[in-house]
Amino acid sequence: MNSSTAEPLESFAVIGAGPAGLMAAETLAASGARVTVYDRMPSVARKFLLAGRGGLNLTHSEGTARFVARYGPAADRLAPLIARFPPEALRQWAADLGEETVLGSSGRVFPKSWKTSPLLRAWLRRLEGQGVRFALRHRWTGIGPDGALAFATPDGEAAVPPAAATILALGGASWPRLGSDGSWTDIVAGLGALPSPLTPANSAVLVPWTPHFAERFAGEPLKRVTLTFEGQRSHGDAVVTRAGLEGGSVYALSGQVRDALGSGAAAILWIDLKPDRSEADLAAALRAPRAHQSTSTFLRKAGRLAPVAISLLREVAGPALPADADDLARLIKAVPIRPSGIAPLERAISTAGGIRFADLDSHLMLRARPGLFAAGEMLDWEAPTGGYLLQACFATGRAAAEGALAWSRTSAAPPSAEANVAG
Ligand SMILES: Cc1cc2nc3c(=O)[nH]c(=O)nc-3n(C[C@H](O)[C@H](O)[C@H](O)COP(=O)(O)OP(=O)(O)OC[C@H]3O[C@@H](n4cnc5c(N)ncnc54)[C@H](O)[C@@H]3O)c2cc1C
């Protein structure tokens, strides 16, 4: 990162070829810069491709205030960046790549193919047309004493002369086999920006089920339930797994469960199995004569409960369910589940923690390392599923690139790179 570089000043490095890095590369290349994108994997954007398997949720159509509030404590820092590349701009960007977007349930936005691959193919064609170069199988290991970027490649170590500016977009640490393994944290700490610990976000919740329940019901959805944890609610399907519960409604509360368990508090996740029926209505239905029906048959008919829901009641209340209709209705409206933890980072949808905003200027440049920028999930923010993750990755990728361009123009005599690192 100094002016005596072998490369021209307008040559930029982007490390990490996920959505954040590719958006940074596009923004840089669109201004005429020469860009090389490095990634440790043999192909780009593996997590982005995986995200398309369940229907790629690009962003959300809700109003701005509600949208940015999803980022919790990071909302203030992300709001101006998202304002410069808002959901409408993202939808237009996708449309320009041939993927019109459609609205799904509750205002979520998807590409019309519901997949990543057509969008990614068109995007890579555009990047190649812009002259963006890709250096794959390059694992970033640090910055050498002369400011050179250090990589491990299948052919050995490689040192790349300092670029005009470098953008790190190395992702979080979930699904590490797809490329982002969080190993950058030590390198970045060595550069003077100690990241906050990487922890799972949007994760399944672990519940110590009895072997019978786990074996019999793993894979069964509890349909249209409402979950409540410490006053926070989420609505949707929760799928029973051998280890606990998963699904969008569970992920939405997993951060709170993680934090409560981390602080040693007792955690109870309440499940309302019949959110569309009042307790009084349910109790009235459960007062009907049972005749010769078994409890399960009676609950299935009078309570309109699925077998998995009936077994869940037994799982928490024991085989003999309350005989009293009011007590039974109360239980159905608030089944107490005691999670023992949340699923580890390897299986989480996203990662909390990362480079702290206090260590970044408003253009996402590391204060301790002028000329080095960071974007995407490696920054210290978290958000629920619903398109908020990708929106923030795209917006911060773009913002970091704009910052890098501005910095390279104004830094006539950039500070020389100090000796440091290598992981
Ligand atoms: C199953 C699943 C489904 C998802 N669905 C959605 C969804 O529908 N909507 C949504 O908004 N979000 C979704 N997400 C989250 C979303 O995919 C991520 O938030 C997003 O991919 C993060 O983008 P990123 O560019 O910051 O990092 P990544 O996509 O993780 O990319 C980082 C890149 O950096 C590379 N890299 C890492 N370390 C190094 C190194 N040392 N040297 C060189 N390269 C390195 C990696 O190989 C990787 O290519 C989903 C995630 C998962 C796991």
The ligand as a Gaussian input file, in Angstrom:
#p B3LYP/6-31G(d) Opt

LIG

0 1
 C      -27.405000     -22.552000       3.901000
 C      -27.339000     -21.048000       3.794000
 C      -28.395000     -20.349000       3.217000
 C      -28.352000     -18.949000       3.138000
 N      -29.412000     -18.285000       2.573000
 C      -29.402000     -16.939000       2.543000
 C      -30.487000     -16.222000       1.958000
 O      -31.400000     -16.812000       1.352000
 N      -30.474000     -14.847000       2.045000
 C      -29.444000     -14.170000       2.661000
 O      -29.514000     -12.939000       2.742000
 N      -28.372000     -14.820000       3.137000
 C      -28.328000     -16.182000       3.105000
 N      -27.249000     -16.844000       3.615000
 C      -26.103000     -16.050000       4.123000
 C      -25.225000     -15.526000       2.973000
 O      -24.929000     -16.570000       2.063000
 C      -23.937000     -14.932000       3.546000
 O      -24.282000     -13.917000       4.454000
 C      -23.049000     -14.348000       2.448000
 O      -22.633000     -15.355000       1.534000
 C      -21.801000     -13.686000       3.042000
 O      -21.124000     -13.065000       1.985000
 P      -19.599000     -12.645000       2.125000
 O      -19.184000     -12.222000       0.746000
 O      -19.423000     -11.716000       3.247000
 O      -18.830000     -13.988000       2.529000
 P      -18.803000     -15.427000       1.826000
 O      -19.957000     -15.648000       0.943000
 O      -18.599000     -16.373000       2.940000
 O      -17.496000     -15.347000       0.902000
 C      -16.219000     -15.193000       1.473000
 C      -15.187000     -15.734000       0.502000
 O      -13.903000     -15.544000       1.086000
 C      -13.109000     -16.677000       0.826000
 N      -12.064000     -16.753000       1.834000
 C      -12.203000     -16.943000       3.170000
 N      -11.021000     -16.935000       3.770000
 C      -10.078000     -16.743000       2.811000
 C       -8.662000     -16.608000       2.811000
 N       -7.937000     -16.684000       3.934000
 N       -8.042000     -16.383000       1.640000
 C       -8.734000     -16.283000       0.473000
 N      -10.082000     -16.399000       0.416000
 C      -10.742000     -16.622000       1.571000
 C      -14.066000     -17.830000       0.861000
 O      -13.568000     -18.937000       0.125000
 C      -15.324000     -17.218000       0.244000
 O      -15.379000     -17.460000      -1.162000
 C      -27.239000     -18.241000       3.668000
 C      -26.165000     -18.944000       4.213000
 C      -26.201000     -20.341000       4.278000
 C      -25.035000     -21.073000       4.885000

